[in-house]
């Protein structure tokens, strides 16, 4: 016999977690408001708190990746240009 777990959308989870982070209501109030178990809210809140540093790191990583891509593109263009010049010089030498 399989147990079907209830799946929650990310927008719903974020709404619940934001309310929990505000700490204007207790967990029991939030659990009855959103019809969830208090442990579920606590788990989601914990997950968000743990992932916040990664959220800010991703911005830094994206900027670094963009700089790396620009440099790589520029280097590939230069390599292509040098190959064309080399081929031209080889043809002239013969």
TIDONU-747326 format. One line per 4 residues: number of its first residue (from 1); for each residue x, y, z of N, C-alpha, C, O. Coordinates in steps of 0.001 Angstrom, whole numbers, padded with zeros to 6 digits. Layout:
% residues N
NUM) X:Y:Z:X:Y:Z:X:Y:Z:X:Y:Z  ... $
//
This chain:
% residues 94
1) 000845:-001175:000000:000000:000000:000000:000890:001238:000000:001730:001400:000885  000712:002103:-000980:001550:003297:-001073:000862:004483:-000404:-000361:004618:-000414  001686:005317:000165:001176:006517:000831:001448:007703:-000097:002592:007960:-000471  000396:008412:-000458:000545:009592:-001296:000772:010807:-000404:-000076:011168:000412 $
5) 001924:011421:-000579:002234:012608:000201:001707:013839:-000517:001674:013895:-001746  001302:014806:000257:000815:016044:-000314:001998:016862:-000795:002965:017055:-000059  001924:017337:-002015:002994:018144:-002605:002569:019605:-002559:001433:019943:-002890  003492:020468:-002146:003204:021888:-002044:004005:022655:-003087:005157:022328:-003373 $
9) 003384:023665:-003640:004049:024498:-004630:005036:025429:-003929:004880:025753:-002751  006049:025849:-004675:007092:026711:-004117:006520:028049:-003638:006989:028601:-002643  005519:028565:-004336:004936:029847:-003929:004245:029720:-002572:004319:030624:-001740  003580:028600:-002363:002914:028373:-001079:003947:028240:000035:003796:028824:001108 $
13) 004997:027467:-000229:006045:027281:000769:006695:028606:001137:006930:028890:002311  006983:029415:000122:007633:030694:000398:006730:031619:001195:007196:032360:002060  005447:031574:000903:004491:032391:001651:004478:031982:003123:004489:032835:004010  004453:030686:003372:004437:030169:004741:005726:030546:005464:005689:030999:006607 $
17) 006861:030359:004802:008149:030642:005429:008295:032130:005725:008811:032498:006779  007855:032978:004825:007935:034418:005079:007112:034815:006296:007536:035639:007106  005940:034222:006412:005117:034482:007591:005816:033986:008859:005770:034643:009899  006454:032836:008764:007152:032280:009930:008354:033130:010307:008645:033305:011491 $
21) 009055:033659:009310:010222:034491:009586:009851:035834:010200:010636:036419:010946  008669:036318:009891:008206:037575:010490:008018:037441:011996:008146:038412:012742  007713:036224:012428:007496:035894:013835:006422:036771:014496:006533:037131:015668  005392:037103:013728:004258:037844:014272:003205:036896:014817:002350:037292:015609 $
25) 003273:035641:014387:002341:034623:014847:003145:033419:015325:004270:033193:014879  002565:032662:016221:003231:031456:016705:003141:030357:015652:002364:030445:014702  003949:029328:015841:003905:028195:014918:002536:027528:014910:002045:027120:013858  001933:027421:016065:000610:026784:016109:-000433:027633:015382:-001330:027091:014736 $
29) -000324:028943:015480:-001247:029809:014745:-001034:029657:013234:-001987:029568:012461  000233:029629:012843:000535:029465:011413:000099:028098:010903:-000410:027974:009789  000301:027078:011724:-000075:025736:011288:-001583:025608:011104:-002037:024933:010180  -002352:026237:011959:-003803:026176:011766:-004239:027077:010608:-005191:026756:009896 $
33) -003551:028192:010422:-003882:029106:009321:-003629:028443:007966:-004452:028550:007056  -002497:027764:007835:-002127:027144:006563:-002431:025653:006500:-002154:025002:005492  -002997:025112:007568:-003359:023693:007670:-002144:022793:007441:-002170:021871:006625  -001091:023090:008183:000148:022326:008131:000545:021914:009539:000071:022485:010521 $
37) 001408:020931:009629:001953:020538:010919:003063:021532:011276:003820:021940:010396  003173:021926:012535:004212:022881:012937:005629:022423:012567:006490:023242:012248  005856:021113:012614:007184:020614:012240:007498:020898:010776:008647:021167:010424  006486:020837:009932:006698:021107:008509:007125:022557:008312:008038:022844:007537 $
41) 006472:023450:009003:006828:024873:008905:008247:025087:009422:009031:025816:008815  008570:024457:010531:009918:024583:011093:010972:024048:010133:012037:024645:009978  010677:022928:009493:011624:022349:008531:011855:023279:007345:012996:023496:006937  010783:023824:006794:010915:024748:005666:011702:025989:006072:012554:026470:005326 $
45) 011409:026492:007252:012100:027679:007762:013594:027384:007916:014431:028212:007558  013920:026229:008439:015314:025829:008617:016014:025716:007261:017151:026166:007112  015341:025119:006272:015913:024978:004933:016231:026342:004325:017277:026527:003703  015326:027283:004511:015527:028623:003953:016709:029301:004633:017549:029906:003967 $
49) 016774:029202:005942:017875:029839:006670:019225:029251:006262:020219:029973:006193  019266:027954:005993:020514:027316:005586:020912:027673:004158:022098:027698:003831  019928:027950:003309:020235:028213:001905:020448:029695:001584:020823:030028:000460  020218:030574:002535:020388:032011:002280:021823:032356:001870:021993:033098:000903 $
53) 022862:031862:002548:024222:032193:002097:024498:031756:000657:025182:032464:-000082  023977:030604:000256:024167:030129:-001109:023486:031046:-002116:023973:031230:-003232  022373:031609:-001721:021648:032526:-002599:022537:033710:-002966:022591:034118:-004126  023230:034256:-001978:024084:035407:-002236:025365:035003:-002958:025912:035795:-003725 $
57) 025845:033803:-002730:027033:033319:-003429:026752:033130:-004904:027635:033353:-005731  025547:032727:-005250:025207:032470:-006646:025376:033722:-007488:025807:033640:-008638  025040:034886:-006929:025224:036142:-007654:026682:036383:-007971:027023:036817:-009071  027540:036101:-007013:028979:036267:-007213:029477:035254:-008240:030286:035586:-009107 $
61) 028998:034038:-008139:029417:032986:-009075:028981:033336:-010491:029741:033140:-011439  027757:033856:-010646:027276:034219:-011979:028151:035307:-012600:028485:035240:-013782  028522:036313:-011795:029370:037388:-012318:030728:036840:-012735:031267:037223:-013773  031276:035943:-011924:032565:035341:-012246:032463:034510:-013515:033359:034549:-014359 $
65) 031374:033758:-013654:031177:032949:-014856:031033:033823:-016092:031538:033476:-017159  030344:034958:-015957:030180:035859:-017091:031529:036430:-017524:031809:036525:-018719  032362:036809:-016556:033690:037320:-016886:034516:036237:-017560:035244:036508:-018515  034404:035013:-017064:035138:033891:-017635:034685:033633:-019073:035510:033378:-019951 $
69) 033377:033700:-019312:032855:033487:-020668:033347:034563:-021621:033713:034263:-022758  033363:035818:-021173:033847:036909:-022022:035312:036700:-022378:035713:036869:-023529  036104:036332:-021377:037521:036091:-021614:037722:034920:-022565:038547:034992:-023476  036972:033842:-022357:037076:032663:-023216:036695:033005:-024651:037379:032596:-025589 $
73) 035612:033750:-024826:035193:034148:-026174:036276:034980:-026858:036591:034769:-028029  036837:035928:-026109:037879:036784:-026667:039105:035962:-027070:039701:036198:-028121  039473:035004:-026232:040636:034168:-026530:040386:033275:-027742:041278:033093:-028571  039171:032713:-027852:038858:031886:-029018:038887:032716:-030303:039349:032238:-031340 $
77) 038403:033939:-030239:038456:034815:-031413:039900:035089:-031812:040247:035077:-032993  040728:035333:-030813:042148:035605:-031079:042824:034373:-031672:043614:034492:-032609  042523:033196:-031140:043084:031953:-031678:042673:031780:-033136:043496:031432:-033982  041393:032024:-033425:040906:031919:-034800:041624:032877:-035723:041991:032516:-036841 $
81) 041827:034108:-035253:042521:035109:-036053:043959:034669:-036326:044449:034792:-037449  044624:034162:-035305:046007:033717:-035469:046113:032518:-036406:047075:032414:-037166  045146:031619:-036363:045142:030476:-037277:044982:030936:-038717:045648:030417:-039612  044111:031900:-038946:043918:032432:-040303:045200:033091:-040783:045609:032895:-041927 $
85) 045840:033873:-039912:047093:034522:-040297:048186:033496:-040592:048960:033663:-041535  048248:032441:-039792:049240:031389:-040001:049017:030686:-041335:049963:030444:-042084  047754:030359:-041627:047436:029727:-042911:047828:030629:-044071:048359:030153:-045074  047573:031919:-043945:047908:032881:-045001:049417:032944:-045205:049904:032986:-046335 $
89) 050157:032949:-044080:051620:033008:-044175:052185:031722:-044779:053160:031765:-045529  051569:030565:-044451:052024:029307:-045044:051814:029300:-046562:052665:028818:-047309  050687:029830:-047004:050414:029890:-048445:051391:030849:-049146:051844:030568:-050256  051708:031950:-048518:052637:032932:-049099:054039:032384:-049179:054781:032700:-050109 $
93) 054424:031540:-048186:055774:031009:-048148:056004:030001:-049260:057153:029800:-049654  054993:029371:-049774:055149:028339:-050815:055157:028929:-052150:055279:028211:-053142 $
//
